[in-house]
Amino acid sequence: MSTNSKVTSKRVSTIAAKILNSNSSSQTAKKLAGSALSQVQKGSQTGSQIEDLASKVLSSPKYSHETKIMAGSVLSQANKER
C-alpha cells in the first residue's frame, strides 16, 4: 500500500484550530478539522471513513467554505489506492 507524504499547511491548520475552538462549528466540520490537524506531521493519512465524509461535503451545497477547505485538505492526503 502506498503512503501519502503530504502534510497539512499552516493556513489550513489555522482554520482547523478555529473550527475546533468554535461553539458554532458543526460536528462534520470538527471531524474534518481534527483529521487535518492530525496530519500536520508526515506519516499520517486520511482514513476511509473520513474520506467518505469529505467526499460528501465537497459534493453538497450545504457546507461552508471553511468546511470544504477541510474536506479538500484531508482528501488530498488520502491513500490514492483506495
C-alpha positions as CSV (number, residue, x, y, z in Angstrom):
1,M,0.0,0.0,0.0
2,S,1.4,3.4,-0.9
3,T,1.5,6.2,1.6
4,N,1.0,9.9,1.1
5,S,3.8,12.2,2.2
6,K,1.7,15.4,2.1
7,V,1.1,17.4,5.3
8,T,-1.5,19.9,6.3
9,S,-0.4,23.5,5.6
10,K,-0.1,26.3,8.2
11,R,-3.1,28.1,6.7
12,V,-5.3,25.0,6.8
13,S,-4.1,24.2,10.4
14,T,-5.1,27.7,11.5
15,I,-8.6,27.3,10.0
16,A,-8.9,23.9,11.6
17,A,-7.9,25.2,15.0
18,K,-10.6,28.0,14.7
19,I,-13.2,25.4,13.8
20,L,-12.3,23.2,16.7
21,N,-12.5,26.1,19.1
22,S,-15.8,27.4,17.8
23,N,-19.1,26.5,19.5
24,S,-21.0,27.2,16.3
25,S,-19.0,24.7,14.1
26,S,-20.8,21.6,13.0
27,Q,-19.7,18.1,14.1
28,T,-18.8,17.4,10.5
29,A,-16.5,20.4,10.3
30,K,-14.9,19.4,13.6
31,K,-14.3,15.8,12.5
32,L,-12.6,17.1,9.3
33,A,-10.6,19.7,11.2
34,G,-9.4,17.1,13.7
35,S,-8.3,14.9,10.8
36,A,-6.5,17.8,9.1
37,L,-4.7,18.7,12.3
38,S,-3.6,15.0,12.9
39,Q,-1.8,15.2,9.5
40,V,0.4,18.2,10.3
41,Q,3.4,15.8,10.5
42,K,4.4,13.2,8.0
43,G,3.3,9.7,8.5
44,S,-0.4,10.2,8.9
45,Q,-3.0,9.8,6.2
46,T,-6.8,10.1,5.9
47,G,-8.8,7.1,6.9
48,S,-11.5,5.7,4.7
49,Q,-14.5,6.9,6.8
50,I,-13.1,10.5,6.8
51,E,-12.5,10.2,3.0
52,D,-16.2,9.3,2.5
53,L,-17.3,12.2,4.7
54,A,-15.0,14.6,3.0
55,S,-16.3,13.5,-0.4
56,K,-19.9,14.0,0.6
57,V,-19.1,17.5,2.0
58,L,-17.4,18.6,-1.3
59,S,-20.4,17.4,-3.3
60,S,-23.0,19.1,-1.1
61,P,-24.0,22.8,-1.3
62,K,-25.0,23.0,2.3
63,Y,-21.5,23.1,3.9
64,S,-19.5,26.3,4.5
65,H,-16.4,27.3,2.6
66,E,-14.2,26.5,5.6
67,T,-15.7,23.0,6.0
68,K,-15.0,22.4,2.3
69,I,-11.4,23.6,2.8
70,M,-11.0,20.9,5.5
71,A,-12.6,18.3,3.2
72,G,-10.2,19.2,0.4
73,S,-7.2,19.0,2.6
74,V,-8.0,15.6,4.1
75,L,-8.8,14.2,0.7
76,S,-5.6,15.4,-0.8
77,Q,-3.8,13.4,2.0
78,A,-5.8,10.2,1.3
79,N,-4.5,6.9,0.2
80,K,-4.6,7.0,-3.6
81,E,-5.1,3.3,-3.9
82,R,-8.5,3.3,-2.1
